[in-house]
Structures are given as structure tokens and as C-alpha cells.
Amino acid sequence: TVALYVVATPMGNLGDITLRALEVLRDIDAIGCEDTRHACRLLDHYDIKATTFALHEHNEREAGAKLIGLLREGKSVALITDAGTPGISDPGAHAVAMAQAAGFQAIPVPGPNAAIAALSASGLSDERFLFAGFLPTKPMARRAEIERLKPVAAALVFYEAPHRIEETLDDLVALLEPQRQIVIARELTKMFEQIVRLPLTAAPGWLQADENRKRGEFVLIVSAPPPHEGLDVEAERVLQILAAELP
Ligand code: SAM
């Protein structure tokens, strides 16, 4: 059937692509790529000769219109991004919504995703989790967002880039409960993959201990807040007030 195939691709290790993804990319009429040059590396490696066109956050509307045009001509289209699953902190949502609005199906071809890969090896995956993606880059907005997420009864999953990892860890330590744990997963599936689990308060020190640790791409997972802490503190405060009033 003519459809938009949303295809997950490797996030570092070229081996991380499913047989079905390769089949779809081989059979497809055109591939919308976040970066066509980046996509070439993958497509060349697997000897896939397909027509590609750029579909990224700065042209998602125009490229979306092109995509709909192809679907209307009876051509199936695949969507890939530079790493992992399209639409997850990546372009794709708009194109999918456009295709669906035009009456076409979006068919997922699942595979790598940094958040899920990190969670699976974090030891925190038995908790509920909230995928928060990238925090805002401006300090005030970033801190406000962390405050907003603080009471959520779930592990928090963040994406972060190397140039902001330091300030993000500092803000998480400053604003979240010191009892929480953090899992720092960097360079997943790549040569210098590293996954460590630390008390949240130890995270900045861990990062400072070795310049190499600031390199690469990061997934941060902060364990859920300590149970009922808010309630206990409030109850204690009320008790103190009452106790002071009692004869
Ligand atoms: N769509 C992708 C996915 O499915 O995970 C995410 C793309 S987003 C633009 C890029 C961010 O994902 C990076 O800044 C990092 O936080 C995370 N990421 C991507 N590849 C990674 C890897 N190999 N190791 C750790 N984090 C990674």
C-alpha cells in the first residue's frame, strides 16, 4: 500500500538496523532525510540506491507538501533522521500529521531510540518514566522546566548535547531532591559508550573528573522522586504549628 514509512535508523553503530527497515528502504520510491549527506553514509553502506530529498525542521512544511505530492502520485515514501527514531526530538511529527490529514497511513518501522536504549540498560526501567527530551537552552526557562517536572512521580529522561551537559547537571543537582539517582548514558552503541549510575549529587564531580566524559551525546535518567516527601514535609510543618498552639 502507498504509505509513509517512519523508519528508525542506527544512532552510532551501523549494524543497528532491522531487516525490515532495509527491505523498506530498498523498495521505497523516495526517502525524506533530515540530512541527505548523512543519510548517504547509511544508504551507501547497505548499497541502497534511492531517491532522497531533504526534510528537516527548517523545511518541514514545504518538504511535507512535496511528500504529499509523491503519495498522491501513488509513490510510497520513507522518513529517516540522522539517528534513531524520526519524530522523537527530531523532525517527523509534522510530516506524519500532514500525511494522515491527506488520508495516507503512517507505518512505523521500529528500531533504535536513544531514550529507550538508555532506559533498558539503566536499571530504572521498572519505574514509570517521563520522556522530557531536551531541556530549554535558556537558564531561566530550563530551571522553570525542571521545577515543573520535579513532583512528577516517574523517572525523568532527558536528552543533552555535550556543550550543555555541565550546566544541565548543575541545575538538576540544585533543584531536585538529593536522594535521587542519575544514570548518565553517553555515546550509546558507539566505541566510547559509557553508562554510569550515581547519586544525583555526585554527577557534576563525575563529569569534572575526566575531560573525555563531557564528549559525545547524552541521555540522562533521573530516578523518581522519593515517595511522599512533599506530603511528609507538609505534614511535619502542620504538626509543628499545631504543637506550638497546644497547651
Ligand atoms: N531521534 C533520536 C532518537 O530516536 O533517539 C534522537 C535525536 S536528538 C536530535 C539527538 C539526541 O539524542 C542527542 O543529543 C542525545 O541526547 C540523544 N542521542 C542520540 N544518539 C545517542 C547516542 N548514541 N548516545 C546517547 N545519546 C544519544
Residues whose N, C-alpha, C, O or C-beta is under 5 A from the ligand:
A	BS01	SAM	M11 G12 A83 G84 T85 P86 I88 S89 D90 P112 N113 A114 A115 Y159 E160 A161 A185 R186 E187 L188 T189 E217 F218 V219
